[in-house]
Amino acid sequence: YLQSMGIPYIFAGDTEIDMEEALFKLKAYFGIKTLLLEGGSILNGAFQRAGVIDELSLVVDPVIGGEGKSLCMDSKVEEYRLVDVKNHDGILWLSYKK
């Protein structure tokens, strides 16, 4: 179906996603070198457990909404160092590197 619609796709893993294989294919087939993750803690956790997150950029907006969730679900604690802070009208952009 995707092929008939002209939508590119890849397969990576037999029963679950092999993150390293997926990233290799994205780079090899489509030239993708950088990804922006916006899927929430489950997707973030999958990439973090695969050890493929090398940069963390957080946008902090002082608004509270609902119950909190871990940034990377079911993941281990890793340290990143703060490398940049930008202030845009009270919204902070904190950039961290591993």
N, C-alpha and C positions, 0 to 999 in steps of 0.2 A: 504494500500500500504506500509506504513512504517513498519507495523508488518511483512508483507511478506518479507521485505528486512532485517529484524532483527535490525531495527533502533528503539531505545527506544524513547518514547514520553509521554507527559502528557497533560491533559486538565485542565484548571484553569479558570473558569468563563463561564457564558452562552453566553454573547454577547460581552464582552471585557475581557481583561486579568485581573484576580484578582491576583495581584503581591504577596500578602501574601500567598495565597493558592498555587501559583506556587512554591514559595520558600519552603513552608512546604513540598510539594510533592517531590521536588528535594532532600531535605534532607532525608525524610522518605523512599523514594523508591530507591534512588541512593547513599545515604550517602554523598551528596554534602554539604559542609559547607561554602565554599568560592567561589564567582564568580568574574570573571574579565569581566567588561563591556567594549566592544570595538565597540558598535553600533552607536556611535555618540549622538548628543544632544537629539534626540527624545527618544531613548531607555534610555539614562541617566536620562532624565526628568521624564519618567514613573517610574523608580526606586526611584528617589528622591521624587516625589510626594507621593509615597507609604510609604515614611519614612523608607526605608530599607537599605539605604547607611550609613554604620557606619565608613567607612574609605575611604579616598580620596587620591589617589597616582597619581601625575601628572608628566609626563616626558616632559620637556621643551627643545625644540631644536630650536636654533636661526635661523630658516628658515621661510620666509614669503611666503605663497602660497595662493592666492585667497582671497575671502571675508571671514570675520570672522563669527563665529556662537557661540551662547551661549553654554556653556558646558552642561547645563541641560535645554532644551527647556520648556517654559511655567511653570517654577518652581519658588518657593520662594527663597529668599536669606537666606542661613544658614551659620553659622560660623564654621570653622574648624581651629584647631591650628596646626602650623607647628611643626612636631616632628623629622624630619630628612631631611638632604640635602646631596646628593651625586653628585660629579662632575666627569663625564666621558668624558674627552677630550672636555670640553666646553659644553657638554649636561648635563643639571641639572636635577636631579631626586628629586623632592620635595614631601615629604610624609606628609599628614595632617590627623589628627584624629578629629572626632566630639566631 
